[in-house]
Amino acid sequence: MSRKSHGKTNIKDGSTGFHKSRIPEAFEHECDVFCDKPLALPRRDTDEIIAAMNKSGRKLMVYQPPRRRGQMDAGGGLPRHA
């Protein structure tokens, strides 16, 4: 798992199983978090992450990454640059 901090935003590469422990850790270090979904499984883990976010006052951004090439071509992905 790689961890990079850009200002106050923390970018973590890792599987969903690490989200429950790593996201609150980032909040403790005063970082915002950008995370792919699912945020966590089971639901109580998601509730704990949301509680940590609320307690810290940091931002949590969750996105759905495109899984297939066709999803990006259909306009559901990132903008393309010439």
C-alpha positions in Angstrom: 0.0 0.0 0.0 1.4 3.4 -0.9 0.6 6.5 1.0 1.2 10.0 -0.4 0.3 13.3 1.2 -0.4 16.3 -1.0 -0.9 19.2 1.3 -3.8 18.1 3.5 -5.2 15.4 1.2 -4.1 11.9 1.8 -4.1 9.5 -1.1 -4.0 5.8 -0.3 -3.8 2.9 -2.6 -5.1 -0.3 -1.1 -8.0 -2.7 -1.0 -11.3 -2.1 0.8 -10.2 -4.2 3.7 -7.7 -1.5 4.7 -10.1 1.4 4.6 -11.4 0.9 8.1 -8.0 1.2 9.7 -6.2 3.6 7.3 -8.9 6.3 6.7 -9.3 7.2 10.4 -5.5 7.2 10.7 -5.3 9.8 7.9 -8.0 11.9 9.7 -5.8 11.8 12.9 -3.0 13.3 10.8 -5.3 16.1 9.7 -5.6 14.8 6.1 -8.6 14.7 3.8 -9.2 11.4 2.1 -10.1 10.5 -1.5 -11.2 6.9 -1.6 -12.7 4.5 -4.1 -15.9 2.6 -3.3 -17.0 0.5 -1.6 -16.0 2.5 1.4 -16.2 -0.5 3.7 -17.9 -3.8 4.3 -19.8 -4.4 6.6 -22.1 -1.4 7.2 -20.8 -0.9 10.8 -17.3 -0.3 9.4 -18.7 2.4 7.2 -20.5 4.0 10.2 -17.2 4.0 12.1 -15.4 5.7 9.2 -18.1 8.4 9.0 -18.0 8.9 12.7 -14.2 9.4 12.5 -14.7 11.9 9.7 -17.3 13.9 11.7 -15.1 13.9 14.8 -12.0 15.1 12.9 -13.8 17.7 10.7 -11.9 16.4 7.7 -13.3 15.7 4.2 -14.0 12.2 2.8 -14.5 11.9 -0.9 -15.7 8.6 -2.3 -15.8 7.8 -6.0 -16.8 4.9 -8.3 -13.7 4.1 -10.5 -14.5 2.9 -14.0 -14.1 -0.8 -14.2 -14.3 -1.3 -17.9 -13.0 0.6 -20.8 -16.5 1.1 -22.2 -17.6 3.0 -19.0 -15.0 5.7 -19.7 -15.9 5.9 -23.4 -19.6 6.3 -22.6 -18.8 9.6 -20.7 -18.7 8.1 -17.2 -15.0 8.4 -16.8 -12.3 11.1 -16.5 -12.1 13.9 -19.1 -9.8 13.3 -22.0 -7.1 15.8 -22.8 -5.9 16.3 -26.4 
